[in-house]
Every structure is written in structure tokens, then in C-alpha cells.
Amino acid sequence: MTKINVLVLPSDKTGVGKFRSVDPHIFLQKLYPDDFHIDIDYNPQVNDLNFWKKYQIVHIHRTIAQNYDNTPILLKTLNDLGIITIVDIDDYWMPGPEHPIYDLIKTHKIHEKIVANLKAASYVTTTTTLFANEIRKFNKNVIVLPNAIDPNEPQFKEPTIPSDKLRVGWLGGSSHLHDLMLLDGAFSKFNDLERKDLQFYLCGFDIRGTITEINKQTGEQKQRPIRPEETVWNKYEQIVTSKYRGMSQEYIDFLGNFKEEEYPNEYGQPYVRIWTRPVQSYAKNYSKFDVSLAPIKNHLFNRMKSQLKVIEAGFYKKALIASEIGPYTLDLKHGLKNGEFTKDGNALLVSENRNHSDWHKFIKKLRANRNLVVDLGERLYETVKDTYDLNVVTKTRAEFYKSLIK
């Protein structure tokens, strides 16, 4: 049998490229070596038709070589050559005004260019049925290939060290300020007695970046390195720590230095800052806490997101408290009914009209019932362990690709 030659063009080397482009196709090559030959290329020879003619399938994430204007033209050329083109997309193309890159996307009309790519592709792959239904407005050939993980990857096998405290953590990136604001006030409601056996974790802390200053008189723009206290992570920390409540002045001063250094007895403190890690090791942070928080504000961009936080928490057997919105309604079943814990619930879900109270309420319930923390983690693991195993999703991908080449 002749192998199917697949060209994969990731959008980056550090983030989404791992989950949507690189890992899925490395697994495809590993599990089906007699059926597929995979090339992963970050700098394709865009203008050389002979380069493209070597492949039966070309898989891109959003766009080719960050050239949004030329991608639809190239996709049409490849289609005309009989090459199957697949555009993968994992985020809705137009974030809301609260998002850090909203103005950039709107100014350069990137959202319109992404839609043009979706229209031009032979097929589109995406993360959830919810997002697939939205994409079908522009391209009816949509296949759901969810985010998945390799359970044998070292970063998903880090052991959790036991603790007398209930450790509650959030792990994410720099675009979630308005999501985390849903928790504002939840942490401050705990009294000093309750806080003695609670510990909060903020994972992904990052002070890198620049800020643009505009001269009001001349309109001149200058970029400078962002100061640590100006970063969104500092704002996150204010929320998670209730403005450093219950901490010693010495530890507050240490945090205020914003240095990636170890503090004596750091894991004995009421709050622990965990600095950012590469995409190849960030998931180890799940091993540090017992309860994972997944708040998201209710708007279209968030409703189209994937359930990756559910998947990651599940493979780590962590109890999960999540917003009852979009992707978190696909696999999660609320574990409370009439104030009593249900046997088939696998998470605790916060409805939009209960953001003011239930984040605190659910953490408090888990603090009082540590067995439920373990039970919810086990149930969530059972929910995700087969469906979102990369071995399983790769089988679906292989069958899909083979169906295209007949």
C-alpha cells in the first residue's frame, strides 16, 4: 500500500501547535507507520508548486506562514491540484473587546481573513461540536477532533504530594482577567479559621512583555518593557490572594520583588505563586493542588473554547469547579442536587447567576468533605481517560484521513 503523504504546518512551536498540529501527527506516524508519511514544516516553500505536489493532504492551523492574505489563494491552488487541504482551528476568530488582542484583530481584519481560510479549505477540523456548528456556517465539511493528551507523557505523570491543606489552584494564560474576576470576592469570604487548612495556587505567572506608551501631544508611540506590577498576573494575584490577606509582611515583600526564587517553607504559605513553564512541562503544575478552578465569562468566544482544562484536570484526577458554560457542559455533570452530593456527578458547576456565591460555597463544601475531592477526581478521570486519550483520537484521525484518499 502506498503511504499517504501529509504535510503539517503548525502555527507555532510553543503553544497551540503542540496540541493541534505536532503531537497529533507524531502519533499518527507512530501508530500507523505503514499508512502515513508525515512532514512537519514551520517554513514551507510557499511559491514552489513542486514542493506541494509531494503531498496528498496539507494540514494547517488557521493560516499558512502567518500570511493571511495569500492563504485562500494558495488553498484554492492546492485544491485545484487535487491536494486535500485541512484548516484546523481551536479558537473563535473574533474575541470580545476585553481580550488583549481584540484591537489588533479588528484593525487588521484578521477575523475576516480566518473565515476566508475556512471557506477555502477542503475540510475544517476543530475541538468541539459547539464550535463545529458555528464553523458550518462557512464550511459544511467540519470534523471534530478534540484536544487530547498522551497519558504517558511525563508532564501528566507527576505525583501529587499529600497535604493536610485543601489546595485550590488555577492554571492558565494572560488573557483571562475577566474570567478570573468571576472569582473576585470568593476567596475573601473565608474566615481566618477556614484559611488555616486552605491554600491557593496561581500557576503560569509571567512578567515578560512590553507596553506601548503614547505621547498625547505628538501621538508618538514607544514600547518599553512592562513593569511586573503592571502585568495582568499581578492583577490575578490580587484576586487569588484577596490582596495578600493572612500573609506575613516578609512573604508579601518577597512576592513584591517578582523574582523567580525559592522562599523558605514556600509550600507552607497560604498562597503559592508558580511561575510559567514551557508547554512541554506546564501540566506538572496540576500535581501541586487538589481542586482545579475553571471560571469563564459567558460570551461567544468562551463558548467556542475547547474543554482542555477538563481533560487535563481529569487525567490528573483533580476535583474540578467550573463555569456551567459552553465547553464545560459537554462532559461535566453537576455533583450536587438539593444540597446533597450525587453519585454520578463528576464536577461542581457554577451557573452564571450564581457567580457571586457558588465559587466560595463549593470550595467550602470540598474543604469540609475531602473524600468528595477524591471521588470527583476519580469520576472525572473515568470521563476523560478513553475519549481524550491521544491514542484514541489518533485512530479517528487516521480513519478520517484514509477516507479522503480513495
RAMO-V363259 format. One record per pair of residues at least 24 apart in sequence whose ideal C-beta (glycine too) atoms are under 8 Angstrom apart, sorted by sequence separation. I is the first residue (numbers start at 0). J is the second residue. D is the distance in whole Angstrom. If there is no record, write none. Layout:
# RAMO-V363259
i:I j:J d:D
i:I j:J d:D
This chain:
# RAMO-V363259
i:45 j:69 d:7
i:206 j:230 d:5
i:245 j:269 d:5
i:246 j:270 d:7
i:291 j:315 d:8
i:301 j:325 d:6
i:302 j:326 d:7
i:306 j:330 d:6
i:51 j:76 d:8
i:57 j:82 d:6
i:59 j:84 d:7
i:61 j:86 d:7
i:88 j:113 d:7
i:205 j:230 d:7
i:297 j:322 d:7
i:321 j:346 d:6
i:323 j:348 d:4
i:51 j:77 d:6
i:56 j:82 d:7
i:57 j:83 d:7
i:59 j:85 d:7
i:60 j:86 d:8
i:61 j:87 d:8
i:206 j:232 d:7
i:285 j:311 d:6
i:291 j:317 d:5
i:293 j:319 d:6
i:295 j:321 d:8
i:296 j:322 d:8
i:319 j:345 d:8
i:320 j:346 d:7
i:321 j:347 d:8
i:322 j:348 d:7
i:323 j:349 d:6
i:335 j:361 d:8
i:55 j:82 d:7
i:56 j:83 d:5
i:57 j:84 d:5
i:58 j:85 d:5
i:59 j:86 d:6
i:60 j:87 d:5
i:61 j:88 d:6
i:205 j:232 d:6
i:243 j:270 d:8
i:285 j:312 d:7
i:290 j:317 d:7
i:291 j:318 d:7
i:292 j:319 d:8
i:293 j:320 d:7
i:294 j:321 d:7
i:295 j:322 d:5
i:297 j:324 d:5
i:319 j:346 d:4
i:320 j:347 d:5
i:321 j:348 d:6
i:322 j:349 d:6
i:323 j:350 d:5
i:324 j:351 d:7
i:45 j:73 d:7
i:48 j:76 d:8
i:52 j:80 d:7
i:54 j:82 d:6
i:55 j:83 d:6
i:56 j:84 d:8
i:57 j:85 d:7
i:59 j:87 d:7
i:60 j:88 d:7
i:204 j:232 d:5
i:289 j:317 d:7
i:290 j:318 d:5
i:291 j:319 d:5
i:292 j:320 d:5
i:293 j:321 d:4
i:294 j:322 d:5
i:297 j:325 d:8
i:318 j:346 d:8
i:319 j:347 d:7
i:320 j:348 d:8
i:321 j:349 d:7
i:323 j:351 d:7
i:340 j:368 d:8
i:347 j:375 d:7
i:12 j:41 d:7
i:51 j:80 d:7
i:56 j:85 d:7
i:58 j:87 d:6
i:60 j:89 d:8
i:88 j:117 d:7
i:203 j:232 d:8
i:228 j:257 d:8
i:240 j:269 d:8
i:282 j:311 d:6
i:286 j:315 d:7
i:288 j:317 d:7
i:289 j:318 d:6
i:290 j:319 d:7
i:291 j:320 d:7
i:292 j:321 d:8
i:293 j:322 d:7
i:295 j:324 d:6
i:318 j:347 d:8
i:320 j:349 d:7
i:322 j:351 d:7
i:335 j:364 d:8
i:346 j:375 d:6
i:5 j:35 d:6
i:7 j:37 d:6
i:9 j:39 d:7
i:52 j:82 d:8
i:86 j:116 d:5
i:167 j:197 d:7
i:173 j:203 d:8
i:227 j:257 d:4
i:240 j:270 d:5
i:285 j:315 d:4
i:290 j:320 d:6
i:295 j:325 d:7
i:345 j:375 d:6
i:2 j:33 d:7
i:3 j:34 d:6
i:4 j:35 d:8
i:5 j:36 d:7
i:7 j:38 d:7
i:51 j:82 d:6
i:86 j:117 d:6
i:165 j:196 d:6
i:167 j:198 d:7
i:168 j:199 d:7
i:169 j:200 d:7
i:171 j:202 d:8
i:172 j:203 d:6
i:201 j:232 d:8
i:204 j:235 d:8
i:239 j:270 d:7
i:340 j:371 d:6
i:344 j:375 d:7
i:2 j:34 d:6
i:3 j:35 d:5
i:4 j:36 d:5
i:5 j:37 d:5
i:6 j:38 d:5
i:7 j:39 d:5
i:8 j:40 d:6
i:9 j:41 d:6
i:48 j:80 d:8
i:164 j:196 d:5
i:165 j:197 d:6
i:166 j:198 d:5
i:167 j:199 d:5
i:168 j:200 d:4
i:169 j:201 d:6
i:170 j:202 d:4
i:171 j:203 d:6
i:173 j:205 d:7
i:204 j:236 d:8
i:285 j:317 d:6
i:295 j:327 d:7
i:322 j:354 d:8
i:0 j:33 d:7
i:2 j:35 d:6
i:3 j:36 d:7
i:5 j:38 d:7
i:7 j:40 d:7
i:8 j:41 d:8
i:86 j:119 d:8
i:163 j:196 d:6
i:164 j:197 d:6
i:165 j:198 d:7
i:166 j:199 d:8
i:167 j:200 d:7
i:168 j:201 d:8
i:169 j:202 d:7
i:170 j:203 d:6
i:282 j:315 d:8
i:345 j:378 d:4
i:346 j:379 d:6
i:0 j:34 d:7
i:2 j:36 d:5
i:4 j:38 d:7
i:6 j:40 d:6
i:24 j:58 d:7
i:86 j:120 d:4
i:164 j:198 d:4
i:166 j:200 d:6
i:168 j:202 d:6
i:201 j:235 d:6
i:236 j:270 d:8
i:293 j:327 d:6
i:344 j:378 d:7
i:345 j:379 d:5
i:8 j:43 d:6
i:84 j:119 d:8
i:85 j:120 d:6
i:88 j:123 d:7
i:173 j:208 d:8
i:201 j:236 d:6
i:343 j:378 d:8
i:84 j:120 d:5
i:85 j:121 d:7
i:86 j:122 d:8
i:87 j:123 d:7
i:88 j:124 d:8
i:89 j:125 d:7
i:162 j:198 d:7
i:236 j:272 d:7
i:345 j:381 d:8
i:6 j:43 d:7
i:84 j:121 d:5
i:85 j:122 d:5
i:86 j:123 d:5
i:87 j:124 d:5
i:88 j:125 d:6
i:89 j:126 d:5
i:309 j:346 d:8
i:334 j:371 d:8
i:345 j:382 d:5
i:20 j:58 d:7
i:83 j:121 d:5
i:84 j:122 d:7
i:85 j:123 d:7
i:86 j:124 d:8
i:87 j:125 d:7
i:201 j:239 d:5
i:320 j:358 d:7
i:83 j:122 d:7
i:85 j:124 d:6
i:91 j:130 d:7
i:20 j:60 d:5
i:199 j:239 d:5
i:19 j:60 d:5
i:78 j:119 d:8
i:199 j:240 d:7
i:320 j:361 d:5
i:334 j:375 d:6
i:67 j:109 d:6
i:70 j:112 d:8
i:74 j:116 d:7
i:88 j:130 d:8
i:91 j:133 d:7
i:320 j:362 d:7
i:78 j:121 d:6
i:16 j:60 d:7
i:68 j:112 d:7
i:71 j:115 d:5
i:75 j:119 d:6
i:334 j:378 d:8
i:6 j:51 d:8
i:15 j:60 d:7
i:67 j:112 d:4
i:70 j:115 d:8
i:71 j:116 d:6
i:74 j:119 d:4
i:320 j:365 d:8
i:67 j:113 d:7
i:70 j:116 d:5
i:74 j:120 d:6
i:88 j:134 d:7
i:6 j:53 d:8
i:71 j:118 d:7
i:318 j:365 d:6
i:6 j:54 d:4
i:67 j:115 d:8
i:71 j:119 d:4
i:331 j:379 d:8
i:4 j:53 d:6
i:5 j:54 d:6
i:8 j:57 d:7
i:10 j:59 d:8
i:67 j:116 d:7
i:70 j:119 d:7
i:4 j:54 d:5
i:5 j:55 d:7
i:6 j:56 d:7
i:8 j:58 d:7
i:10 j:60 d:4
i:62 j:112 d:7
i:194 j:244 d:8
i:4 j:55 d:5
i:5 j:56 d:5
i:6 j:57 d:5
i:7 j:58 d:5
i:8 j:59 d:4
i:9 j:60 d:6
i:10 j:61 d:6
i:62 j:113 d:7
i:194 j:245 d:5
i:206 j:257 d:6
i:331 j:382 d:8
i:3 j:55 d:5
i:4 j:56 d:7
i:5 j:57 d:8
i:6 j:58 d:7
i:8 j:60 d:7
i:10 j:62 d:7
i:61 j:113 d:6
i:186 j:238 d:7
i:330 j:382 d:5
i:3 j:56 d:6
i:5 j:58 d:6
i:186 j:239 d:6
i:318 j:371 d:7
i:330 j:383 d:7
i:62 j:116 d:6
i:186 j:240 d:7
i:187 j:241 d:4
i:191 j:245 d:7
i:297 j:351 d:5
i:318 j:372 d:5
i:8 j:63 d:6
i:10 j:65 d:8
i:61 j:116 d:7
i:176 j:231 d:5
i:183 j:238 d:5
i:186 j:241 d:5
i:294 j:349 d:7
i:318 j:373 d:8
i:8 j:64 d:7
i:179 j:235 d:6
i:182 j:238 d:6
i:319 j:375 d:7
i:330 j:386 d:8
i:59 j:116 d:8
i:87 j:144 d:8
i:89 j:146 d:7
i:173 j:230 d:8
i:182 j:239 d:7
i:187 j:244 d:7
i:316 j:373 d:8
i:318 j:375 d:4
i:173 j:231 d:5
i:176 j:234 d:6
i:180 j:238 d:7
i:318 j:376 d:5
i:173 j:232 d:7
i:176 j:235 d:7
i:179 j:238 d:5
i:317 j:376 d:5
i:175 j:235 d:8
i:179 j:239 d:8
i:294 j:354 d:8
i:316 j:376 d:4
i:319 j:379 d:6
i:315 j:376 d:8
i:316 j:377 d:6
i:318 j:379 d:8
i:317 j:379 d:7
i:316 j:379 d:7
i:294 j:358 d:7
i:312 j:376 d:8
i:316 j:380 d:5
i:58 j:124 d:8
i:169 j:235 d:8
i:292 j:358 d:7
i:313 j:379 d:4
i:314 j:380 d:7
i:20 j:87 d:7
i:312 j:379 d:6
i:313 j:380 d:5
i:19 j:87 d:5
i:204 j:272 d:5
i:201 j:270 d:7
i:204 j:273 d:6
i:205 j:274 d:7
i:313 j:382 d:6
i:314 j:383 d:6
i:19 j:89 d:5
i:169 j:239 d:7
i:198 j:268 d:8
i:199 j:269 d:7
i:200 j:270 d:8
i:201 j:271 d:8
i:203 j:273 d:7
i:204 j:274 d:5
i:205 j:275 d:4
i:309 j:379 d:7
i:313 j:383 d:3
i:314 j:384 d:7
i:18 j:89 d:8
i:198 j:269 d:6
i:199 j:270 d:5
i:200 j:271 d:5
i:201 j:272 d:6
i:202 j:273 d:4
i:203 j:274 d:8
i:204 j:275 d:6
i:313 j:384 d:7
i:197 j:269 d:7
i:198 j:270 d:7
i:199 j:271 d:8
i:201 j:273 d:7
i:203 j:275 d:5
i:290 j:362 d:7
i:198 j:271 d:7
i:200 j:273 d:6
i:203 j:276 d:8
i:309 j:382 d:8
i:310 j:383 d:5
i:314 j:387 d:8
i:15 j:89 d:6
i:99 j:173 d:7
i:100 j:174 d:8
i:309 j:383 d:7
i:313 j:387 d:7
i:99 j:174 d:5
i:194 j:269 d:6
i:290 j:365 d:6
i:98 j:174 d:6
i:310 j:387 d:5
i:203 j:281 d:7
i:97 j:176 d:7
i:202 j:281 d:8
i:94 j:174 d:8
i:97 j:177 d:5
i:203 j:284 d:8
i:202 j:284 d:4
i:290 j:372 d:6
i:289 j:372 d:5
i:200 j:284 d:8
i:202 j:287 d:7
i:200 j:287 d:6
i:289 j:376 d:8
i:200 j:288 d:5
i:198 j:288 d:8
i:182 j:292 d:7
i:170 j:281 d:7
i:182 j:294 d:6
i:181 j:294 d:4
i:170 j:284 d:5
i:181 j:295 d:8
i:170 j:285 d:7
i:179 j:294 d:6
i:181 j:296 d:6
i:168 j:284 d:7
i:178 j:294 d:5
i:180 j:296 d:8
i:168 j:285 d:8
i:178 j:295 d:5
i:178 j:296 d:5
i:168 j:287 d:6
i:177 j:296 d:5
i:168 j:288 d:3
i:23 j:144 d:7
i:166 j:287 d:7
i:167 j:288 d:6
i:170 j:291 d:7
i:166 j:288 d:4
i:167 j:289 d:7
i:168 j:290 d:7
i:169 j:291 d:7
i:26 j:149 d:7
i:166 j:289 d:5
i:167 j:290 d:5
i:168 j:291 d:6
i:169 j:292 d:5
i:178 j:301 d:7
i:23 j:147 d:8
i:165 j:289 d:6
i:166 j:290 d:7
i:168 j:292 d:7
i:154 j:279 d:7
i:157 j:282 d:8
i:165 j:290 d:7
i:167 j:292 d:7
i:169 j:294 d:8
i:154 j:280 d:5
i:157 j:283 d:4
i:160 j:286 d:8
i:19 j:146 d:7
i:22 j:149 d:7
i:153 j:280 d:8
i:154 j:281 d:7
i:155 j:282 d:6
i:159 j:286 d:5
i:162 j:289 d:8
i:18 j:146 d:5
i:154 j:282 d:4
i:157 j:285 d:8
i:158 j:286 d:6
i:159 j:287 d:7
i:18 j:147 d:8
i:154 j:283 d:5
i:157 j:286 d:4
i:152 j:282 d:8
i:159 j:289 d:7
i:99 j:231 d:8
i:148 j:282 d:8
i:171 j:308 d:8
i:170 j:308 d:8
i:170 j:311 d:8
i:181 j:322 d:7
i:155 j:311 d:8
i:159 j:315 d:8
i:146 j:305 d:5
i:155 j:314 d:5
i:145 j:305 d:7
i:146 j:306 d:7
i:155 j:315 d:7
i:145 j:306 d:8
i:146 j:307 d:5
i:148 j:310 d:6
i:147 j:310 d:7
i:148 j:311 d:7
i:146 j:310 d:6
i:150 j:314 d:6
i:145 j:310 d:8
i:197 j:362 d:8
i:148 j:314 d:6
i:181 j:349 d:8
i:197 j:366 d:6
i:133 j:303 d:6
i:189 j:359 d:7
i:193 j:363 d:7
i:196 j:366 d:7
i:184 j:355 d:7
i:188 j:359 d:5
i:129 j:302 d:6
i:130 j:303 d:4
i:181 j:354 d:5
i:185 j:358 d:4
i:186 j:359 d:8
i:189 j:362 d:8
i:193 j:366 d:7
i:129 j:303 d:6
i:185 j:359 d:4
i:189 j:363 d:8
i:130 j:305 d:8
i:184 j:359 d:8
i:127 j:303 d:8
i:182 j:358 d:5
i:181 j:358 d:7
i:185 j:362 d:7
i:126 j:304 d:8
i:127 j:305 d:6
i:126 j:305 d:4
i:127 j:306 d:7
i:126 j:306 d:8
i:167 j:362 d:6
i:129 j:325 d:6
i:129 j:326 d:7
i:165 j:362 d:8
i:97 j:296 d:8
i:127 j:326 d:6
i:126 j:326 d:8
i:129 j:329 d:7
i:165 j:365 d:6
i:128 j:329 d:7
i:165 j:366 d:5
i:98 j:300 d:7
i:127 j:329 d:6
i:95 j:298 d:5
i:95 j:299 d:8
i:165 j:369 d:7
i:95 j:300 d:5
i:93 j:299 d:8
i:94 j:300 d:5
i:93 j:300 d:7
i:165 j:372 d:7
i:91 j:299 d:6
i:91 j:300 d:5
i:90 j:300 d:7
i:91 j:303 d:4
i:90 j:303 d:7
i:91 j:304 d:8
i:90 j:304 d:7
i:89 j:305 d:6
i:150 j:384 d:7
i:150 j:388 d:6
i:148 j:387 d:7
i:149 j:388 d:8
i:150 j:389 d:8
i:147 j:387 d:5
i:148 j:388 d:7
i:149 j:389 d:5
i:145 j:386 d:7
i:146 j:387 d:7
i:147 j:388 d:6
i:148 j:389 d:6
i:149 j:390 d:8
i:145 j:387 d:6
i:147 j:389 d:4
i:147 j:391 d:7
i:147 j:392 d:4
i:147 j:393 d:8
i:145 j:392 d:6
i:144 j:392 d:6
i:144 j:395 d:6
i:144 j:396 d:6
i:144 j:399 d:7
i:142 j:399 d:6
i:17 j:278 d:5
i:17 j:279 d:8
i:13 j:277 d:7
i:14 j:278 d:6
i:13 j:278 d:6
i:122 j:403 d:8
i:121 j:403 d:8
i:18 j:307 d:7
i:83 j:403 d:5
i:83 j:404 d:7
i:56 j:400 d:6
i:56 j:403 d:7
i:55 j:403 d:8
i:56 j:404 d:7
i:55 j:404 d:5
i:30 j:390 d:7
i:31 j:393 d:8
i:35 j:397 d:7
i:26 j:389 d:5
i:30 j:393 d:6
i:34 j:397 d:7
i:26 j:390 d:7
i:30 j:394 d:7
i:35 j:400 d:7
i:23 j:389 d:7
i:27 j:393 d:6
i:31 j:397 d:5
i:22 j:389 d:7
i:26 j:393 d:4
i:30 j:397 d:7
i:34 j:401 d:7
i:23 j:392 d:7
i:27 j:396 d:6
i:23 j:393 d:6
i:27 j:397 d:6
i:23 j:396 d:6
i:27 j:400 d:8
i:5 j:400 d:7
i:3 j:400 d:6
i:3 j:401 d:7
i:3 j:404 d:5
